[in-house]
Amino acid sequence: MSELSKLPNIGKEIERQLIAVGISQPSELVKMGSKNAWLKIKAIDDSACINRLYALEGAILGMRWHDLPSDLKKDLKDFYILNK
C-alpha cells in the first residue's frame, strides 16, 4: 500500500494508474493537479470518466469527491467535456 491509497477516493485501480503515469506520492499529485493527472490517466485508459477526475480533485483537497463544492464540480465538468 502506497501513500496514495491513504488519500480519500484513491482505491487500488486509481493508485495503479497514478503510479503508471509517474505519480507515486501525494505531493506529486498535488503539484500536478487533478486535471493534468486525469489527462495522463486518460492517455492510458480511454474509459477514464468524470468521476475519476472528481476523485482526483477530492484526493488533493482531502475530501470525498461527493462533497466537492458545486462550482468546483462545474469547473471540472467543463474541463472534462472539452477533453473527453
C-alpha positions, 0 to 999 in steps of 0.5 A: 500500500502506497501513500496514495491509497491513504488519500480519500477516493484513491482505491487500488485501480486509481493508485495503479494508474497514478503510479503508471503515469509517474505519480507515486506520492501525494505531493506529486499529485498535488503539484500536478493537479487533478486535471493534468493527472486525469489527462495522463490517466486518460492517455492510458485508459480511454474509459477514464470518466468524470468521476475519476477526475472528481476523485482526483480533485477530492484526493488533493483537497482531502475530501470525498469527491461527493462533497466537492463544492458545486462550482468546483464540480462545474469547473471540472465538468467543463474541463472534462467535456472539452477533453473527453 
